Amino acid sequence: MHPKSIKRVLERDVFVDDFNEVKSQISCNYNWRRHLKPIVEAMSVEEILEMDKYYDENHIEIHELIEIIKRLLELTV
């Protein structure tokens, strides 16, 4: 989840990192339909790509979601 999407939807500032518990920052009574689903639906493509990127050992930017889709498409060939 992108922190800007969380801010837009829930009007809360949340720190998002690879290993922190964002759900507990969102609410102590966390609920998928009330909290996460609206945030995910509000995320732009740019926000999704920003949050799913990482760098390999050669410092090449990789987008996890795009890699998953490519692998799924390879299964159809």
mmCIF file of the N, C-alpha and C atoms, coordinates in Angstrom:
data_MODEL
# 
_entry.id   MODEL 
# 
loop_
_atom_site.group_PDB 
_atom_site.id 
_atom_site.type_symbol 
_atom_site.label_atom_id 
_atom_site.label_alt_id 
_atom_site.label_comp_id 
_atom_site.label_asym_id 
_atom_site.label_entity_id 
_atom_site.label_seq_id 
_atom_site.pdbx_PDB_ins_code 
_atom_site.Cartn_x 
_atom_site.Cartn_y 
_atom_site.Cartn_z 
_atom_site.occupancy 
_atom_site.B_iso_or_equiv 
_atom_site.pdbx_formal_charge 
_atom_site.auth_seq_id 
_atom_site.auth_comp_id 
_atom_site.auth_asym_id 
_atom_site.auth_atom_id 
_atom_site.pdbx_PDB_model_num 
ATOM 1   N N  . MET A 1 1  ? 0.832   -1.174  0.000   1.00 0.00 ? 1  MET A N  1 
ATOM 2   C CA . MET A 1 1  ? 0.000   0.000   0.000   1.00 0.00 ? 1  MET A CA 1 
ATOM 3   C C  . MET A 1 1  ? 0.881   1.243   0.000   1.00 0.00 ? 1  MET A C  1 
ATOM 4   N N  . HIS A 1 2  ? 0.467   2.197   -0.759  1.00 0.00 ? 2  HIS A N  1 
ATOM 5   C CA . HIS A 1 2  ? 1.216   3.448   -0.841  1.00 0.00 ? 2  HIS A CA 1 
ATOM 6   C C  . HIS A 1 2  ? 0.732   4.397   0.261   1.00 0.00 ? 2  HIS A C  1 
ATOM 7   N N  . PRO A 1 3  ? 1.664   5.055   0.954   1.00 0.00 ? 3  PRO A N  1 
ATOM 8   C CA . PRO A 1 3  ? 1.258   5.963   2.028   1.00 0.00 ? 3  PRO A CA 1 
ATOM 9   C C  . PRO A 1 3  ? 0.347   7.103   1.563   1.00 0.00 ? 3  PRO A C  1 
ATOM 10  N N  . LYS A 1 4  ? 0.515   7.554   0.321   1.00 0.00 ? 4  LYS A N  1 
ATOM 11  C CA . LYS A 1 4  ? -0.357  8.620   -0.189  1.00 0.00 ? 4  LYS A CA 1 
ATOM 12  C C  . LYS A 1 4  ? -1.791  8.129   -0.364  1.00 0.00 ? 4  LYS A C  1 
ATOM 13  N N  . SER A 1 5  ? -1.954  6.866   -0.770  1.00 0.00 ? 5  SER A N  1 
ATOM 14  C CA . SER A 1 5  ? -3.292  6.291   -0.903  1.00 0.00 ? 5  SER A CA 1 
ATOM 15  C C  . SER A 1 5  ? -3.949  6.146   0.467   1.00 0.00 ? 5  SER A C  1 
ATOM 16  N N  . ILE A 1 6  ? -3.165  5.720   1.422   1.00 0.00 ? 6  ILE A N  1 
ATOM 17  C CA . ILE A 1 6  ? -3.693  5.596   2.786   1.00 0.00 ? 6  ILE A CA 1 
ATOM 18  C C  . ILE A 1 6  ? -4.148  6.963   3.288   1.00 0.00 ? 6  ILE A C  1 
ATOM 19  N N  . LYS A 1 7  ? -3.337  7.961   3.042   1.00 0.00 ? 7  LYS A N  1 
ATOM 20  C CA . LYS A 1 7  ? -3.677  9.332   3.465   1.00 0.00 ? 7  LYS A CA 1 
ATOM 21  C C  . LYS A 1 7  ? -4.954  9.808   2.780   1.00 0.00 ? 7  LYS A C  1 
ATOM 22  N N  . ARG A 1 8  ? -5.080  9.571   1.465   1.00 0.00 ? 8  ARG A N  1 
ATOM 23  C CA . ARG A 1 8  ? -6.274  10.006  0.732   1.00 0.00 ? 8  ARG A CA 1 
ATOM 24  C C  . ARG A 1 8  ? -7.535  9.330   1.252   1.00 0.00 ? 8  ARG A C  1 
ATOM 25  N N  . VAL A 1 9  ? -7.456  8.038   1.495   1.00 0.00 ? 9  VAL A N  1 
ATOM 26  C CA . VAL A 1 9  ? -8.645  7.273   1.856   1.00 0.00 ? 9  VAL A CA 1 
ATOM 27  C C  . VAL A 1 9  ? -8.980  7.377   3.344   1.00 0.00 ? 9  VAL A C  1 
ATOM 28  N N  . LEU A 1 10 ? -7.977  7.186   4.191   1.00 0.00 ? 10 LEU A N  1 
ATOM 29  C CA . LEU A 1 10 ? -8.230  7.139   5.634   1.00 0.00 ? 10 LEU A CA 1 
ATOM 30  C C  . LEU A 1 10 ? -7.828  8.406   6.384   1.00 0.00 ? 10 LEU A C  1 
ATOM 31  N N  . GLU A 1 11 ? -7.218  9.339   5.653   1.00 0.00 ? 11 GLU A N  1 
ATOM 32  C CA . GLU A 1 11 ? -6.759  10.592  6.254   1.00 0.00 ? 11 GLU A CA 1 
ATOM 33  C C  . GLU A 1 11 ? -5.822  10.346  7.439   1.00 0.00 ? 11 GLU A C  1 
ATOM 34  N N  . ARG A 1 12 ? -4.916  9.379   7.246   1.00 0.00 ? 12 ARG A N  1 
ATOM 35  C CA . ARG A 1 12 ? -3.919  9.048   8.265   1.00 0.00 ? 12 ARG A CA 1 
ATOM 36  C C  . ARG A 1 12 ? -2.544  9.001   7.627   1.00 0.00 ? 12 ARG A C  1 
ATOM 37  N N  . ASP A 1 13 ? -1.573  9.504   8.366   1.00 0.00 ? 13 ASP A N  1 
ATOM 38  C CA . ASP A 1 13 ? -0.187  9.373   7.942   1.00 0.00 ? 13 ASP A CA 1 
ATOM 39  C C  . ASP A 1 13 ? 0.357   8.058   8.478   1.00 0.00 ? 13 ASP A C  1 
ATOM 40  N N  . VAL A 1 14 ? 0.824   7.217   7.565   1.00 0.00 ? 14 VAL A N  1 
ATOM 41  C CA . VAL A 1 14 ? 1.321   5.899   7.936   1.00 0.00 ? 14 VAL A CA 1 
ATOM 42  C C  . VAL A 1 14 ? 2.689   5.697   7.298   1.00 0.00 ? 14 VAL A C  1 
ATOM 43  N N  . PHE A 1 15 ? 3.607   5.138   8.062   1.00 0.00 ? 15 PHE A N  1 
ATOM 44  C CA . PHE A 1 15 ? 4.926   4.795   7.550   1.00 0.00 ? 15 PHE A CA 1 
ATOM 45  C C  . PHE A 1 15 ? 4.860   3.401   6.941   1.00 0.00 ? 15 PHE A C  1 
ATOM 46  N N  . VAL A 1 16 ? 5.207   3.280   5.672   1.00 0.00 ? 16 VAL A N  1 
ATOM 47  C CA . VAL A 1 16 ? 5.170   1.997   4.975   1.00 0.00 ? 16 VAL A CA 1 
ATOM 48  C C  . VAL A 1 16 ? 6.599   1.603   4.623   1.00 0.00 ? 16 VAL A C  1 
ATOM 49  N N  . ASP A 1 17 ? 6.981   0.420   5.089   1.00 0.00 ? 17 ASP A N  1 
ATOM 50  C CA . ASP A 1 17 ? 8.311   -0.122  4.835   1.00 0.00 ? 17 ASP A CA 1 
ATOM 51  C C  . ASP A 1 17 ? 8.135   -1.595  4.479   1.00 0.00 ? 17 ASP A C  1 
ATOM 52  N N  . ASP A 1 18 ? 9.204   -2.222  4.034   1.00 0.00 ? 18 ASP A N  1 
ATOM 53  C CA . ASP A 1 18 ? 9.121   -3.634  3.650   1.00 0.00 ? 18 ASP A CA 1 
ATOM 54  C C  . ASP A 1 18 ? 8.694   -4.542  4.795   1.00 0.00 ? 18 ASP A C  1 
ATOM 55  N N  . PHE A 1 19 ? 9.046   -4.181  6.012   1.00 0.00 ? 19 PHE A N  1 
ATOM 56  C CA . PHE A 1 19 ? 8.845   -5.129  7.114   1.00 0.00 ? 19 PHE A CA 1 
ATOM 57  C C  . PHE A 1 19 ? 8.030   -4.582  8.282   1.00 0.00 ? 19 PHE A C  1 
ATOM 58  N N  . ASN A 1 20 ? 7.355   -3.460  8.119   1.00 0.00 ? 20 ASN A N  1 
ATOM 59  C CA . ASN A 1 20 ? 6.549   -2.984  9.237   1.00 0.00 ? 20 ASN A CA 1 
ATOM 60  C C  . ASN A 1 20 ? 5.098   -3.429  9.105   1.00 0.00 ? 20 ASN A C  1 
ATOM 61  N N  . GLU A 1 21 ? 4.386   -3.374  10.181  1.00 0.00 ? 21 GLU A N  1 
ATOM 62  C CA . GLU A 1 21 ? 3.005   -3.851  10.247  1.00 0.00 ? 21 GLU A CA 1 
ATOM 63  C C  . GLU A 1 21 ? 2.062   -2.674  9.977   1.00 0.00 ? 21 GLU A C  1 
ATOM 64  N N  . VAL A 1 22 ? 1.758   -2.450  8.709   1.00 0.00 ? 22 VAL A N  1 
ATOM 65  C CA . VAL A 1 22 ? 0.933   -1.312  8.310   1.00 0.00 ? 22 VAL A CA 1 
ATOM 66  C C  . VAL A 1 22 ? -0.489  -1.458  8.850   1.00 0.00 ? 22 VAL A C  1 
ATOM 67  N N  . LYS A 1 23 ? -1.013  -2.672  8.861   1.00 0.00 ? 23 LYS A N  1 
ATOM 68  C CA . LYS A 1 23 ? -2.383  -2.877  9.335   1.00 0.00 ? 23 LYS A CA 1 
ATOM 69  C C  . LYS A 1 23 ? -2.585  -2.350  10.745  1.00 0.00 ? 23 LYS A C  1 
ATOM 70  N N  . SER A 1 24 ? -1.617  -2.560  11.607  1.00 0.00 ? 24 SER A N  1 
ATOM 71  C CA . SER A 1 24 ? -1.762  -2.089  12.986  1.00 0.00 ? 24 SER A CA 1 
ATOM 72  C C  . SER A 1 24 ? -1.695  -0.564  13.064  1.00 0.00 ? 24 SER A C  1 
ATOM 73  N N  . GLN A 1 25 ? -1.015  0.071   12.105  1.00 0.00 ? 25 GLN A N  1 
ATOM 74  C CA . GLN A 1 25 ? -0.986  1.531   12.060  1.00 0.00 ? 25 GLN A CA 1 
ATOM 75  C C  . GLN A 1 25 ? -2.307  2.107   11.542  1.00 0.00 ? 25 GLN A C  1 
ATOM 76  N N  . ILE A 1 26 ? -2.978  1.323   10.710  1.00 0.00 ? 26 ILE A N  1 
ATOM 77  C CA . ILE A 1 26 ? -4.241  1.780   10.132  1.00 0.00 ? 26 ILE A CA 1 
ATOM 78  C C  . ILE A 1 26 ? -5.351  1.742   11.172  1.00 0.00 ? 26 ILE A C  1 
ATOM 79  N N  . SER A 1 27 ? -5.449  0.634   11.900  1.00 0.00 ? 27 SER A N  1 
ATOM 80  C CA . SER A 1 27 ? -6.527  0.501   12.873  1.00 0.00 ? 27 SER A CA 1 
ATOM 81  C C  . SER A 1 27 ? -6.261  -0.680  13.789  1.00 0.00 ? 27 SER A C  1 
ATOM 82  N N  . CYS A 1 28 ? -6.659  -0.538  15.053  1.00 0.00 ? 28 CYS A N  1 
ATOM 83  C CA . CYS A 1 28 ? -6.557  -1.688  15.959  1.00 0.00 ? 28 CYS A CA 1 
ATOM 84  C C  . CYS A 1 28 ? -7.686  -2.679  15.698  1.00 0.00 ? 28 CYS A C  1 
ATOM 85  N N  . ASN A 1 29 ? -8.741  -2.226  15.006  1.00 0.00 ? 29 ASN A N  1 
ATOM 86  C CA . ASN A 1 29 ? -9.852  -3.092  14.601  1.00 0.00 ? 29 ASN A CA 1 
ATOM 87  C C  . ASN A 1 29 ? -9.851  -3.240  13.086  1.00 0.00 ? 29 ASN A C  1 
ATOM 88  N N  . TYR A 1 30 ? -8.709  -3.631  12.570  1.00 0.00 ? 30 TYR A N  1 
ATOM 89  C CA . TYR A 1 30 ? -8.490  -3.717  11.121  1.00 0.00 ? 30 TYR A CA 1 
ATOM 90  C C  . TYR A 1 30 ? -9.532  -4.606  10.449  1.00 0.00 ? 30 TYR A C  1 
ATOM 91  N N  . ASN A 1 31 ? -10.044 -4.117  9.307   1.00 0.00 ? 31 ASN A N  1 
ATOM 92  C CA . ASN A 1 31 ? -11.039 -4.851  8.540   1.00 0.00 ? 31 ASN A CA 1 
ATOM 93  C C  . ASN A 1 31 ? -10.744 -4.688  7.054   1.00 0.00 ? 31 ASN A C  1 
ATOM 94  N N  . TRP A 1 32 ? -10.696 -5.789  6.306   1.00 0.00 ? 32 TRP A N  1 
ATOM 95  C CA . TRP A 1 32 ? -10.361 -5.764  4.874   1.00 0.00 ? 32 TRP A CA 1 
ATOM 96  C C  . TRP A 1 32 ? -11.272 -4.824  4.093   1.00 0.00 ? 32 TRP A C  1 
ATOM 97  N N  . ARG A 1 33 ? -12.575 -5.003  4.210   1.00 0.00 ? 33 ARG A N  1 
ATOM 98  C CA . ARG A 1 33 ? -13.515 -4.203  3.408   1.00 0.00 ? 33 ARG A CA 1 
ATOM 99  C C  . ARG A 1 33 ? -13.499 -2.726  3.793   1.00 0.00 ? 33 ARG A C  1 
ATOM 100 N N  . ARG A 1 34 ? -13.301 -2.452  5.031   1.00 0.00 ? 34 ARG A N  1 
ATOM 101 C CA . ARG A 1 34 ? -13.359 -1.071  5.507   1.00 0.00 ? 34 ARG A CA 1 
ATOM 102 C C  . ARG A 1 34 ? -12.035 -0.332  5.325   1.00 0.00 ? 34 ARG A C  1 
ATOM 103 N N  . HIS A 1 35 ? -10.919 -1.049  5.391   1.00 0.00 ? 35 HIS A N  1 
ATOM 104 C CA . HIS A 1 35 ? -9.614  -0.394  5.370   1.00 0.00 ? 35 HIS A CA 1 
ATOM 105 C C  . HIS A 1 35 ? -8.804  -0.698  4.108   1.00 0.00 ? 35 HIS A C  1 
ATOM 106 N N  . LEU A 1 36 ? -8.425  -1.938  3.917   1.00 0.00 ? 36 LEU A N  1 
ATOM 107 C CA . LEU A 1 36 ? -7.498  -2.263  2.837   1.00 0.00 ? 36 LEU A CA 1 
ATOM 108 C C  . LEU A 1 36 ? -8.120  -2.137  1.450   1.00 0.00 ? 36 LEU A C  1 
ATOM 109 N N  . LYS A 1 37 ? -9.283  -2.686  1.248   1.00 0.00 ? 37 LYS A N  1 
ATOM 110 C CA . LYS A 1 37 ? -9.904  -2.674  -0.083  1.00 0.00 ? 37 LYS A CA 1 
ATOM 111 C C  . LYS A 1 37 ? -10.034 -1.256  -0.638  1.00 0.00 ? 37 LYS A C  1 
ATOM 112 N N  . PRO A 1 38 ? -10.548 -0.283  0.110   1.00 0.00 ? 38 PRO A N  1 
ATOM 113 C CA . PRO A 1 38 ? -10.631 1.072   -0.439  1.00 0.00 ? 38 PRO A CA 1 
ATOM 114 C C  . PRO A 1 38 ? -9.264  1.686   -0.759  1.00 0.00 ? 38 PRO A C  1 
ATOM 115 N N  . ILE A 1 39 ? -8.261  1.335   0.026   1.00 0.00 ? 39 ILE A N  1 
ATOM 116 C CA . ILE A 1 39 ? -6.908  1.857   -0.237  1.00 0.00 ? 39 ILE A CA 1 
ATOM 117 C C  . ILE A 1 39 ? -6.362  1.275   -1.530  1.00 0.00 ? 39 ILE A C  1 
ATOM 118 N N  . VAL A 1 40 ? -6.486  -0.033  -1.685  1.00 0.00 ? 40 VAL A N  1 
ATOM 119 C CA . VAL A 1 40 ? -5.992  -0.692  -2.906  1.00 0.00 ? 40 VAL A CA 1 
ATOM 120 C C  . VAL A 1 40 ? -6.715  -0.145  -4.126  1.00 0.00 ? 40 VAL A C  1 
ATOM 121 N N  . GLU A 1 41 ? -8.014  0.025   -4.038  1.00 0.00 ? 41 GLU A N  1 
ATOM 122 C CA . GLU A 1 41 ? -8.786  0.551   -5.174  1.00 0.00 ? 41 GLU A CA 1 
ATOM 123 C C  . GLU A 1 41 ? -8.418  1.998   -5.502  1.00 0.00 ? 41 GLU A C  1 
ATOM 124 N N  . ALA A 1 42 ? -7.932  2.743   -4.529  1.00 0.00 ? 42 ALA A N  1 
ATOM 125 C CA . ALA A 1 42 ? -7.579  4.148   -4.743  1.00 0.00 ? 42 ALA A CA 1 
ATOM 126 C C  . ALA A 1 42 ? -6.163  4.341   -5.270  1.00 0.00 ? 42 ALA A C  1 
ATOM 127 N N  . MET A 1 43 ? -5.352  3.286   -5.248  1.00 0.00 ? 43 MET A N  1 
ATOM 128 C CA . MET A 1 43 ? -3.965  3.426   -5.684  1.00 0.00 ? 43 MET A CA 1 
ATOM 129 C C  . MET A 1 43 ? -3.874  3.631   -7.191  1.00 0.00 ? 43 MET A C  1 
ATOM 130 N N  . SER A 1 44 ? -3.039  4.570   -7.591  1.00 0.00 ? 44 SER A N  1 
ATOM 131 C CA . SER A 1 44 ? -2.784  4.789   -9.013  1.00 0.00 ? 44 SER A CA 1 
ATOM 132 C C  . SER A 1 44 ? -1.756  3.764   -9.498  1.00 0.00 ? 44 SER A C  1 
ATOM 133 N N  . VAL A 1 45 ? -1.633  3.648   -10.810 1.00 0.00 ? 45 VAL A N  1 
ATOM 134 C CA . VAL A 1 45 ? -0.633  2.744   -11.387 1.00 0.00 ? 45 VAL A CA 1 
ATOM 135 C C  . VAL A 1 45 ? 0.762   3.158   -10.922 1.00 0.00 ? 45 VAL A C  1 
ATOM 136 N N  . GLU A 1 46 ? 1.007   4.455   -10.907 1.00 0.00 ? 46 GLU A N  1 
ATOM 137 C CA . GLU A 1 46 ? 2.319   4.952   -10.476 1.00 0.00 ? 46 GLU A CA 1 
ATOM 138 C C  . GLU A 1 46 ? 2.613   4.568   -9.029  1.00 0.00 ? 46 GLU A C  1 
ATOM 139 N N  . GLU A 1 47 ? 1.611   4.659   -8.173  1.00 0.00 ? 47 GLU A N  1 
ATOM 140 C CA . GLU A 1 47 ? 1.799   4.287   -6.763  1.00 0.00 ? 47 GLU A CA 1 
ATOM 141 C C  . GLU A 1 47 ? 2.051   2.792   -6.618  1.00 0.00 ? 47 GLU A C  1 
ATOM 142 N N  . ILE A 1 48 ? 1.338   1.990   -7.375  1.00 0.00 ? 48 ILE A N  1 
ATOM 143 C CA . ILE A 1 48 ? 1.546   0.541   -7.329  1.00 0.00 ? 48 ILE A CA 1 
ATOM 144 C C  . ILE A 1 48 ? 2.967   0.209   -7.757  1.00 0.00 ? 48 ILE A C  1 
ATOM 145 N N  . LEU A 1 49 ? 3.395   0.787   -8.872  1.00 0.00 ? 49 LEU A N  1 
ATOM 146 C CA . LEU A 1 49 ? 4.742   0.498   -9.374  1.00 0.00 ? 49 LEU A CA 1 
ATOM 147 C C  . LEU A 1 49 ? 5.820   1.015   -8.426  1.00 0.00 ? 49 LEU A C  1 
ATOM 148 N N  . GLU A 1 50 ? 5.562   2.123   -7.775  1.00 0.00 ? 50 GLU A N  1 
ATOM 149 C CA . GLU A 1 50 ? 6.538   2.633   -6.811  1.00 0.00 ? 50 GLU A CA 1 
ATOM 150 C C  . GLU A 1 50 ? 6.695   1.682   -5.624  1.00 0.00 ? 50 GLU A C  1 
ATOM 151 N N  . MET A 1 51 ? 5.597   1.092   -5.182  1.00 0.00 ? 51 MET A N  1 
ATOM 152 C CA . MET A 1 51 ? 5.652   0.238   -3.996  1.00 0.00 ? 51 MET A CA 1 
ATOM 153 C C  . MET A 1 51 ? 6.121   -1.182  -4.298  1.00 0.00 ? 51 MET A C  1 
ATOM 154 N N  . ASP A 1 52 ? 6.035   -1.622  -5.537  1.00 0.00 ? 52 ASP A N  1 
ATOM 155 C CA . ASP A 1 52 ? 6.429   -3.004  -5.822  1.00 0.00 ? 52 ASP A CA 1 
ATOM 156 C C  . ASP A 1 52 ? 7.826   -3.132  -6.424  1.00 0.00 ? 52 ASP A C  1 
ATOM 157 N N  . LYS A 1 53 ? 8.537   -2.017  -6.546  1.00 0.00 ? 53 LYS A N  1 
ATOM 158 C CA . LYS A 1 53 ? 9.863   -2.099  -7.184  1.00 0.00 ? 53 LYS A CA 1 
ATOM 159 C C  . LYS A 1 53 ? 10.942  -2.509  -6.178  1.00 0.00 ? 53 LYS A C  1 
ATOM 160 N N  . TYR A 1 54 ? 11.924  -3.170  -6.730  1.00 0.00 ? 54 TYR A N  1 
ATOM 161 C CA . TYR A 1 54 ? 13.131  -3.511  -5.980  1.00 0.00 ? 54 TYR A CA 1 
ATOM 162 C C  . TYR A 1 54 ? 14.279  -3.576  -6.973  1.00 0.00 ? 54 TYR A C  1 
ATOM 163 N N  . TYR A 1 55 ? 15.482  -3.725  -6.464  1.00 0.00 ? 55 TYR A N  1 
ATOM 164 C CA . TYR A 1 55 ? 16.663  -3.754  -7.320  1.00 0.00 ? 55 TYR A CA 1 
ATOM 165 C C  . TYR A 1 55 ? 17.384  -5.079  -7.159  1.00 0.00 ? 55 TYR A C  1 
ATOM 166 N N  . ASP A 1 56 ? 17.791  -5.662  -8.273  1.00 0.00 ? 56 ASP A N  1 
ATOM 167 C CA . ASP A 1 56 ? 18.525  -6.925  -8.201  1.00 0.00 ? 56 ASP A CA 1 
ATOM 168 C C  . ASP A 1 56 ? 19.997  -6.658  -7.870  1.00 0.00 ? 56 ASP A C  1 
ATOM 169 N N  . GLU A 1 57 ? 20.785  -7.716  -7.873  1.00 0.00 ? 57 GLU A N  1 
ATOM 170 C CA . GLU A 1 57 ? 22.201  -7.603  -7.504  1.00 0.00 ? 57 GLU A CA 1 
ATOM 171 C C  . GLU A 1 57 ? 23.003  -6.713  -8.453  1.00 0.00 ? 57 GLU A C  1 
ATOM 172 N N  . ASN A 1 58 ? 22.479  -6.486  -9.681  1.00 0.00 ? 58 ASN A N  1 
ATOM 173 C CA . ASN A 1 58 ? 23.133  -5.606  -10.653 1.00 0.00 ? 58 ASN A CA 1 
ATOM 174 C C  . ASN A 1 58 ? 22.556  -4.187  -10.626 1.00 0.00 ? 58 ASN A C  1 
ATOM 175 N N  . HIS A 1 59 ? 21.756  -3.913  -9.611  1.00 0.00 ? 59 HIS A N  1 
ATOM 176 C CA . HIS A 1 59 ? 21.130  -2.599  -9.421  1.00 0.00 ? 59 HIS A CA 1 
ATOM 177 C C  . HIS A 1 59 ? 20.146  -2.253  -10.536 1.00 0.00 ? 59 HIS A C  1 
ATOM 178 N N  . ILE A 1 60 ? 19.532  -3.283  -11.092 1.00 0.00 ? 60 ILE A N  1 
ATOM 179 C CA . ILE A 1 60 ? 18.512  -3.085  -12.121 1.00 0.00 ? 60 ILE A CA 1 
ATOM 180 C C  . ILE A 1 60 ? 17.156  -3.068  -11.431 1.00 0.00 ? 60 ILE A C  1 
ATOM 181 N N  . GLU A 1 61 ? 16.369  -2.046  -11.760 1.00 0.00 ? 61 GLU A N  1 
ATOM 182 C CA . GLU A 1 61 ? 15.038  -1.920  -11.160 1.00 0.00 ? 61 GLU A CA 1 
ATOM 183 C C  . GLU A 1 61 ? 14.112  -2.999  -11.692 1.00 0.00 ? 61 GLU A C  1 
ATOM 184 N N  . ILE A 1 62 ? 13.425  -3.669  -10.789 1.00 0.00 ? 62 ILE A N  1 
ATOM 185 C CA . ILE A 1 62 ? 12.482  -4.725  -11.154 1.00 0.00 ? 62 ILE A CA 1 
ATOM 186 C C  . ILE A 1 62 ? 11.162  -4.433  -10.451 1.00 0.00 ? 62 ILE A C  1 
ATOM 187 N N  . HIS A 1 63 ? 10.069  -4.685  -11.173 1.00 0.00 ? 63 HIS A N  1 
ATOM 188 C CA . HIS A 1 63 ? 8.735   -4.516  -10.592 1.00 0.00 ? 63 HIS A CA 1 
ATOM 189 C C  . HIS A 1 63 ? 8.131   -5.900  -10.394 1.00 0.00 ? 63 HIS A C  1 
ATOM 190 N N  . GLU A 1 64 ? 7.898   -6.217  -9.165  1.00 0.00 ? 64 GLU A N  1 
ATOM 191 C CA . GLU A 1 64 ? 7.426   -7.554  -8.805  1.00 0.00 ? 64 GLU A CA 1 
ATOM 192 C C  . GLU A 1 64 ? 6.118   -7.911  -9.504  1.00 0.00 ? 64 GLU A C  1 
ATOM 193 N N  . LEU A 1 65 ? 5.174   -7.005  -9.531  1.00 0.00 ? 65 LEU A N  1 
ATOM 194 C CA . LEU A 1 65 ? 3.884   -7.295  -10.161 1.00 0.00 ? 65 LEU A CA 1 
ATOM 195 C C  . LEU A 1 65 ? 4.040   -7.568  -11.658 1.00 0.00 ? 65 LEU A C  1 
ATOM 196 N N  . ILE A 1 66 ? 4.850   -6.789  -12.326 1.00 0.00 ? 66 ILE A N  1 
ATOM 197 C CA . ILE A 1 66 ? 5.084   -7.001  -13.755 1.00 0.00 ? 66 ILE A CA 1 
ATOM 198 C C  . ILE A 1 66 ? 5.752   -8.352  -13.995 1.00 0.00 ? 66 ILE A C  1 
ATOM 199 N N  . GLU A 1 67 ? 6.694   -8.720  -13.140 1.00 0.00 ? 67 GLU A N  1 
ATOM 200 C CA . GLU A 1 67 ? 7.357   -10.024 -13.266 1.00 0.00 ? 67 GLU A CA 1 
ATOM 201 C C  . GLU A 1 67 ? 6.369   -11.170 -13.071 1.00 0.00 ? 67 GLU A C  1 
ATOM 202 N N  . ILE A 1 68 ? 5.464   -11.040 -12.136 1.00 0.00 ? 68 ILE A N  1 
ATOM 203 C CA . ILE A 1 68 ? 4.442   -12.069 -11.908 1.00 0.00 ? 68 ILE A CA 1 
ATOM 204 C C  . ILE A 1 68 ? 3.565   -12.212 -13.147 1.00 0.00 ? 68 ILE A C  1 
ATOM 205 N N  . ILE A 1 69 ? 3.132   -11.087 -13.704 1.00 0.00 ? 69 ILE A N  1 
ATOM 206 C CA . ILE A 1 69 ? 2.274   -11.127 -14.897 1.00 0.00 ? 69 ILE A CA 1 
ATOM 207 C C  . ILE A 1 69 ? 3.015   -11.755 -16.071 1.00 0.00 ? 69 ILE A C  1 
ATOM 208 N N  . LYS A 1 70 ? 4.281   -11.394 -16.257 1.00 0.00 ? 70 LYS A N  1 
ATOM 209 C CA . LYS A 1 70 ? 5.077   -11.998 -17.340 1.00 0.00 ? 70 LYS A CA 1 
ATOM 210 C C  . LYS A 1 70 ? 5.152   -13.508 -17.177 1.00 0.00 ? 70 LYS A C  1 
ATOM 211 N N  . ARG A 1 71 ? 5.397   -13.968 -15.974 1.00 0.00 ? 71 ARG A N  1 
ATOM 212 C CA . ARG A 1 71 ? 5.498   -15.421 -15.743 1.00 0.00 ? 71 ARG A CA 1 
ATOM 213 C C  . ARG A 1 71 ? 4.169   -16.123 -15.975 1.00 0.00 ? 71 ARG A C  1 
ATOM 214 N N  . LEU A 1 72 ? 3.084   -15.485 -15.600 1.00 0.00 ? 72 LEU A N  1 
ATOM 215 C CA . LEU A 1 72 ? 1.770   -16.070 -15.856 1.00 0.00 ? 72 LEU A CA 1 
ATOM 216 C C  . LEU A 1 72 ? 1.494   -16.154 -17.362 1.00 0.00 ? 72 LEU A C  1 
ATOM 217 N N  . LEU A 1 73 ? 1.866   -15.123 -18.081 1.00 0.00 ? 73 LEU A N  1 
ATOM 218 C CA . LEU A 1 73 ? 1.676   -15.135 -19.533 1.00 0.00 ? 73 LEU A CA 1 
ATOM 219 C C  . LEU A 1 73 ? 2.527   -16.204 -20.202 1.00 0.00 ? 73 LEU A C  1 
ATOM 220 N N  . GLU A 1 74 ? 3.712   -16.443 -19.676 1.00 0.00 ? 74 GLU A N  1 
ATOM 221 C CA . GLU A 1 74 ? 4.571   -17.494 -20.226 1.00 0.00 ? 74 GLU A CA 1 
ATOM 222 C C  . GLU A 1 74 ? 3.930   -18.880 -20.083 1.00 0.00 ? 74 GLU A C  1 
ATOM 223 N N  . LEU A 1 75 ? 3.102   -19.057 -19.082 1.00 0.00 ? 75 LEU A N  1 
ATOM 224 C CA . LEU A 1 75 ? 2.425   -20.332 -18.881 1.00 0.00 ? 75 LEU A CA 1 
ATOM 225 C C  . LEU A 1 75 ? 1.368   -20.608 -19.959 1.00 0.00 ? 75 LEU A C  1 
ATOM 226 N N  . THR A 1 76 ? 0.912   -19.558 -20.617 1.00 0.00 ? 76 THR A N  1 
ATOM 227 C CA . THR A 1 76 ? -0.131  -19.732 -21.636 1.00 0.00 ? 76 THR A CA 1 
ATOM 228 C C  . THR A 1 76 ? 0.436   -20.090 -22.996 1.00 0.00 ? 76 THR A C  1 
ATOM 229 N N  . VAL A 1 77 ? 1.754   -20.021 -23.149 1.00 0.00 ? 77 VAL A N  1 
ATOM 230 C CA . VAL A 1 77 ? 2.386   -20.285 -24.441 1.00 0.00 ? 77 VAL A CA 1 
ATOM 231 C C  . VAL A 1 77 ? 2.606   -21.754 -24.618 1.00 0.00 ? 77 VAL A C  1 
# 
